[in-house]
Amino acid sequence: MTQPFLERASDALLERKLYWRVMPALILLFTLAYLDRTVVGFVKDELQSDLAMSATAYGLGAGIFFIGYALFEVPSNVLLARVGARVWLTRIAISWSVVTLAIAFSPNATVFNILRFLLGVAEAGLFPGAIYYMAIWFPRRSRARAVGYFTWSGSIAAIIGGPIAGAILSMGHVGPFRPWQTLFMILGVASLIVGVLVFWMLRDSPDKVRWLSDEERERLREVRVLEESTSEVLPSQSMWRTLVNPTVLVFVLIYFAMQLSIYGVTFWLPTIIGKIPDISELGIGFASAVPWIVAAIGIFFVTRYSDASGKRRILIFGSILTGAVFEALSVVFGNPVLGIAALSISLAGFLSASPVFWTLPSSLLQGTSAAAAIALIGGLGNVGGFVGPYIMGAVEDATGSVTAGLPLLAITGAVGACLVWFTRRRTTIGRSEAELAMHRGEDRVRT
């Protein structure tokens, strides 16, 4: 009888091999992608000055990325499933590197907004494509941790991005280029290099690599068959019917709520930190890394506990609710340092929920429908990344306060936490479910 993954002595070695061989390329990709999409937060004041932008216009430019991302997410991920991750992820990286280079030469707000939209189009499919790709490689008992490592990339990007951006902005002009232009050019070239590396590092499936033995490939096939036989997946149906399945739509709303708060804070965090008296550009860069260090620690512990316990929904609910509560509290504190500390815990809550959240749809869905539905969840959910910054900009223009929009984001986050309990209750998504099915002989197990 086939044993669940990690039940055999050799499985731990196989798991480590998967992590070291598959994850580095994905982490490189998302680190650069996250920098490219969020670095505008560090040049908000410069863009508003040089391109004659209001706070609302800046919020529109920062967030319109996610409109392009949402519109092209599903077709991009369907194509990834058909042509293979190696080719398609390389295409994504090269496309966004070209657009990032173009952003450095934006002459006005209109061109900047158009290029931000095109950056979203170019990057569409990266995150859900990586989720789909990890589902091919990693059994469910290892998946939350794998997605957690991938999600860490965003924290890594913010941790290193803040000091790097601060240092570049402190340099002043480089030849004829303003500091913000230099920043975008460096990121564009780095993304192009990473795109080439990814083509060399990735393979489309376990069957196409030489670093797995025949026994290891067979073991992965056995575990996949076991997981499929002990799981309750969404009924077999066409791709388009899957996209309008109520469970999928609830996933969209939950992810929308998370992204709204994450990016509403991300694009405004350097500005909020800049309210600390006498802080320099370099100081803002280093201080901006602190919330992401806290978030990285939260992701580490939450994902490991998730895989060990199989308690997915309660962890998602608790993490999102924690994020919403501390987002609201950050406005209550009159001291900016205490407010930033609260925002650090808030980001840790929302970002820790994300990798555990993605284990649910990737467990319920299979095949091309899975690629399309995961892309829909990521695409429409990421519209929250447009709405959050726009709300923050509009409220800042109306009130003069850079933090006045945070309570609205917190309310949306709390609603998203409650929606977690409206996802399907019966699905095997972790260690304990497969074990119970094996040991009790049950066909279906409640999570």
C-alpha positions in Angstrom: 0.0 0.0 0.0 1.3 3.5 -0.9 2.3 5.6 2.0 1.7 9.3 2.3 4.6 11.6 1.4 7.3 11.8 4.1 6.3 8.5 5.6 9.3 6.7 4.0 12.9 7.4 5.2 14.0 8.4 1.7 11.2 11.0 1.3 13.0 13.6 3.4 16.0 13.5 1.1 13.7 13.7 -1.9 11.9 16.7 -0.4 15.2 18.6 0.2 16.3 17.8 -3.4 13.0 19.3 -4.7 13.4 22.5 -2.6 17.0 23.1 -3.7 16.5 22.3 -7.4 13.1 23.9 -8.0 12.8 26.9 -5.6 15.9 29.0 -6.4 14.7 30.0 -9.9 11.2 30.8 -8.7 12.5 32.9 -5.8 14.8 34.8 -8.1 11.9 35.6 -10.4 9.5 36.7 -7.8 12.1 38.8 -6.0 12.8 40.8 -9.1 9.1 41.0 -10.0 8.1 42.2 -6.6 10.8 44.9 -6.7 9.7 46.0 -10.2 6.1 46.4 -9.2 6.6 48.0 -5.7 9.7 50.2 -6.0 7.4 53.1 -7.0 6.7 53.4 -3.3 10.2 54.7 -2.8 10.0 57.3 -5.6 6.5 58.7 -4.8 7.6 62.2 -4.0 10.0 62.3 -7.0 7.4 61.1 -9.4 4.8 63.5 -8.1 7.3 66.4 -8.6 8.8 65.4 -11.9 5.7 64.1 -13.6 3.2 66.6 -12.0 1.1 63.9 -10.2 -1.4 64.3 -7.4 -1.6 61.6 -4.6 -4.7 60.2 -6.4 -2.9 60.1 -9.7 0.1 58.4 -8.1 -2.3 55.8 -6.5 -3.8 55.2 -9.9 -0.4 54.8 -11.5 0.8 52.5 -8.8 -2.3 50.3 -8.8 -3.1 50.2 -12.5 -0.4 47.6 -12.8 -3.0 45.1 -11.3 -5.6 45.9 -14.0 -3.3 44.7 -16.7 -2.2 41.8 -14.5 -5.9 40.8 -13.9 -7.0 41.0 -17.6 -4.2 38.7 -18.8 -3.8 36.4 -15.9 -6.0 33.6 -17.1 -4.8 33.4 -20.7 -1.2 33.7 -19.5 -1.6 30.8 -17.1 -3.4 28.6 -19.7 -0.6 29.2 -22.1 1.9 28.3 -19.4 0.2 25.0 -18.9 0.3 24.3 -22.6 3.8 25.4 -23.6 5.6 24.7 -20.3 6.8 26.8 -17.4 10.4 27.0 -18.6 9.6 28.9 -21.8 6.7 30.9 -20.5 8.3 32.1 -17.2 11.3 33.2 -19.2 9.0 35.1 -21.6 7.4 36.8 -18.7 10.7 37.9 -17.2 12.1 39.3 -20.4 8.8 41.1 -21.2 8.6 42.9 -17.8 12.4 43.8 -18.0 11.8 45.7 -21.3 8.8 47.6 -19.8 10.7 48.4 -16.6 13.5 50.0 -18.7 10.9 52.0 -20.6 9.4 53.3 -17.4 12.7 55.0 -16.6 12.1 57.3 -19.6 8.5 58.3 -18.8 8.1 61.9 -19.8 4.7 62.5 -18.0 2.1 60.9 -15.8 0.1 59.5 -18.8 3.0 57.6 -20.3 3.9 56.4 -16.8 0.4 55.0 -16.2 0.3 53.3 -19.6 3.7 51.6 -18.9 2.6 50.6 -15.4 -0.5 48.9 -17.1 1.8 47.2 -19.6 4.1 46.0 -16.8 1.0 44.2 -15.3 0.3 42.7 -18.7 3.9 41.5 -19.1 4.0 40.0 -15.6 0.6 38.4 -15.7 0.7 34.7 -15.0 3.9 34.8 -12.9 2.5 34.2 -9.4 -0.3 31.7 -10.3 2.0 30.1 -12.8 4.5 29.5 -10.1 1.7 28.1 -7.8 0.6 25.8 -10.6 4.2 24.8 -11.3 4.8 24.0 -7.6 1.7 21.8 -7.5 3.3 19.7 -10.3 6.5 19.2 -8.2 5.5 19.2 -4.6 3.2 16.7 -2.8 0.6 18.4 -0.5 2.4 17.8 2.7 5.3 19.9 1.5 3.3 22.5 -0.6 2.5 25.2 2.0 6.2 25.4 2.9 7.2 25.5 -0.8 4.7 28.3 -1.4 5.9 29.9 1.8 9.5 30.0 0.4 8.1 31.5 -2.8 6.1 34.1 -0.9 9.3 35.0 1.1 10.6 36.4 -2.1 8.3 39.4 -1.7 9.7 40.0 1.8 13.2 39.4 0.5 12.6 42.0 -2.2 11.3 44.5 0.3 14.1 43.9 2.8 16.9 44.4 0.2 14.9 46.8 -2.0 14.5 49.5 0.7 18.2 49.9 1.4 19.1 49.6 -2.3 16.5 52.1 -3.3 17.5 54.5 -0.5 21.2 54.2 -1.5 20.5 54.9 -5.2 18.1 57.8 -4.4 20.8 59.3 -2.1 23.3 59.3 -5.0 21.7 62.1 -6.9 22.0 62.4 -10.6 23.9 59.8 -12.6 24.9 61.6 -15.8 21.7 63.0 -17.3 19.5 60.6 -15.3 17.5 61.4 -12.2 17.8 59.0 -9.3 14.4 57.4 -9.9 15.4 56.8 -13.6 18.6 55.1 -12.5 16.7 52.8 -10.2 14.3 51.6 -12.9 17.1 51.0 -15.4 19.1 48.9 -12.9 16.0 46.8 -12.1 15.3 46.3 -15.8 18.7 45.0 -16.6 18.7 42.7 -13.5 15.3 41.3 -14.6 16.7 40.5 -18.1 19.6 38.6 -16.6 17.4 36.6 -14.3 15.1 35.7 -17.2 18.0 34.1 -19.0 19.0 32.2 -15.9 15.5 30.9 -15.4 15.5 29.3 -18.8 18.6 27.4 -17.9 17.5 26.4 -14.3 13.9 25.3 -14.8 12.4 22.1 -16.3 8.7 21.5 -16.9 8.1 18.3 -14.8 9.8 15.6 -12.8 9.9 13.4 -15.9 12.2 15.9 -17.7 15.1 16.1 -15.2 18.2 14.0 -14.8 18.8 14.9 -11.1 15.9 12.6 -10.0 16.5 8.8 -10.0 13.9 6.5 -11.5 12.9 5.5 -7.9 12.3 9.1 -6.9 10.2 9.8 -10.0 8.1 6.7 -9.4 7.7 7.8 -5.7 6.3 11.2 -6.8 3.9 9.5 -9.2 2.7 7.1 -6.4 2.1 10.0 -4.0 0.2 12.0 -6.6 -2.1 9.0 -7.3 -2.7 8.5 -3.5 -3.5 12.2 -3.1 -6.0 12.2 -5.9 -7.7 9.1 -4.6 -8.1 10.5 -1.1 -9.1 14.0 -2.1 -12.4 15.6 -2.8 -11.8 17.9 -5.8 -14.3 20.1 -7.6 -16.4 18.1 -10.0 -14.9 17.4 -13.4 -16.2 20.1 -15.7 -15.1 22.5 -18.4 -12.6 25.2 -17.8 -15.2 28.0 -18.1 -17.6 26.3 -15.7 -14.8 26.0 -13.2 -14.2 29.7 -13.4 -17.7 30.5 -12.2 -17.8 27.9 -9.5 -19.0 29.5 -6.3 -16.0 28.1 -4.3 -13.6 29.7 -6.8 -15.4 33.0 -6.6 -15.1 33.0 -2.8 -11.4 32.4 -3.2 -11.3 35.5 -5.4 -12.9 37.6 -2.8 -10.6 36.4 0.0 -7.5 37.1 -2.1 -8.9 40.5 -3.2 -9.2 41.5 0.5 -5.6 40.4 1.3 -4.1 42.1 -1.7 -6.0 45.3 -1.1 -4.4 45.7 2.3 -0.9 44.4 1.3 -0.5 46.8 -1.6 -2.4 49.7 0.0 0.3 49.6 2.7 3.2 48.6 0.5 3.0 51.7 -1.9 2.5 54.1 1.1 4.9 52.6 3.6 8.0 54.7 2.6 5.8 57.8 2.8 4.5 56.9 6.2 8.0 56.2 7.4 9.1 59.5 6.0 6.9 61.3 8.6 9.5 60.4 11.2 11.3 63.6 12.0 14.7 64.2 10.4 14.9 60.8 8.6 17.0 60.6 5.5 16.3 58.8 2.2 18.7 56.0 3.2 17.1 55.9 6.6 13.7 55.4 5.0 15.1 52.6 2.9 16.5 50.7 5.9 13.4 51.4 8.1 11.2 50.1 5.3 12.9 46.7 5.5 11.8 46.2 9.1 8.1 45.3 8.5 9.2 42.8 5.8 11.7 41.1 8.2 8.8 40.7 10.7 6.6 39.3 7.8 9.4 36.9 6.8 9.5 35.5 10.3 5.7 35.1 10.4 5.7 33.3 7.0 8.4 30.9 8.2 6.5 29.8 11.4 3.0 29.8 10.0 3.8 27.7 6.9 5.8 25.2 8.9 3.0 24.8 11.4 0.4 24.6 8.6 2.2 21.7 6.9 2.8 19.9 10.3 -0.8 20.3 11.5 -2.9 20.4 8.4 -4.9 23.3 10.0 -5.3 25.4 6.9 -8.5 27.4 7.4 -8.0 28.4 11.0 -4.5 29.7 10.2 -5.7 31.7 7.2 -8.6 33.1 9.2 -6.4 34.0 12.2 -3.6 35.5 10.1 -5.9 37.7 8.0 -7.8 38.9 11.1 -4.5 39.7 12.8 -3.5 41.8 9.8 -6.8 43.7 9.8 -6.8 44.4 13.5 -3.2 45.8 13.6 -3.8 47.7 10.4 -6.6 49.6 12.2 -4.5 50.0 15.3 -1.7 51.6 13.4 -3.9 54.7 12.9 -4.8 54.8 16.6 -1.2 55.2 17.8 -0.1 58.8 17.7 3.5 57.8 17.7 4.8 57.1 14.2 7.2 54.4 15.4 4.4 52.5 17.2 2.3 52.9 14.1 5.0 51.4 11.9 5.3 48.5 14.5 1.6 47.9 14.2 1.9 47.9 10.3 4.8 45.4 10.6 2.5 42.9 12.5 -0.3 43.7 10.0 1.8 42.9 7.0 3.1 39.7 8.7 -0.5 38.6 9.2 -1.6 39.2 5.6 1.6 37.8 4.1 1.6 34.7 6.3 -1.9 33.9 5.2 -1.0 34.0 1.5 1.0 30.8 1.1 -1.4 28.8 3.3 -4.3 30.2 1.3 -2.9 28.9 -2.0 -2.9 25.3 -0.7 -6.7 25.3 -0.8 -7.4 26.1 -4.5 -4.3 24.0 -5.6 -5.8 21.0 -3.7 -9.3 21.4 -5.1 -8.4 21.9 -8.7 -6.6 19.8 -11.3 -5.4 20.0 -14.9 -6.0 22.9 -17.3 -9.0 24.0 -15.2 -6.6 24.3 -12.3 -4.3 26.6 -14.2 -7.2 28.8 -15.4 -9.0 28.9 -12.0 -5.8 29.7 -10.0 -5.0 32.4 -12.6 -8.5 33.8 -12.1 -8.1 33.9 -8.3 -4.8 35.5 -8.7 -5.9 37.9 -11.4 -9.2 39.2 -10.0 -7.9 39.0 -6.5 -4.9 41.2 -7.5 -7.4 43.9 -8.5 -7.2 44.6 -4.8 -3.7 45.8 -5.5 -5.3 48.5 -7.7 -8.1 49.4 -5.3 -6.0 49.6 -2.2 -3.5 52.2 -3.5 -6.3 54.2 -5.2 -8.2 54.4 -1.9 -5.1 55.5 -0.1 -4.4 58.2 -2.6 -8.0 59.5 -2.8 -8.3 59.6 1.0 -4.9 61.4 1.3 -6.0 64.1 -1.2 -9.3 64.5 0.6 -7.9 64.6 4.2 -4.3 65.5 3.9 -3.3 62.4 6.0 -1.3 59.6 4.5 -2.8 57.1 7.0 -6.4 58.0 6.9 -7.3 55.3 4.4 -5.9 52.4 6.5 -9.2 51.8 8.5 -11.0 51.2 5.2 -8.4 48.6 4.2 -8.7 47.0 7.6 -12.5 46.6 7.3 -12.1 44.8 4.0 -9.4 42.6 5.5 -11.8 41.6 8.3 -14.5 40.7 5.8 -12.0 38.6 3.9 -11.1 36.7 7.1 -14.8 35.8 7.6 -15.2 34.6 4.0 -12.6 31.9 4.7 -15.3 29.8 6.4 -17.4 29.9 3.2 -14.9 27.8 1.2 -15.6 24.1 0.8 -15.2 22.4 4.1 -14.4 19.0 2.7 -11.0 18.6 1.0 -7.8 16.8 1.8 -5.1 19.5 1.8 -2.4 18.3 4.2 -0.8 15.6 6.1 -3.5 14.6 8.6 -6.2 14.2 5.9 -4.3 11.6 3.9 -3.2 9.8 7.0 -6.8 9.6 8.3 -8.0 8.3 5.0 -5.3 5.6 5.0 -5.7 4.5 8.6 -9.4 4.8 9.0 -10.3 3.6 5.5 -12.5 6.6 4.9 -13.2 7.9 1.4 -13.6 11.5 2.5 -12.2 13.4 5.4 -13.3 16.6 6.9 -10.7 19.3 7.4 
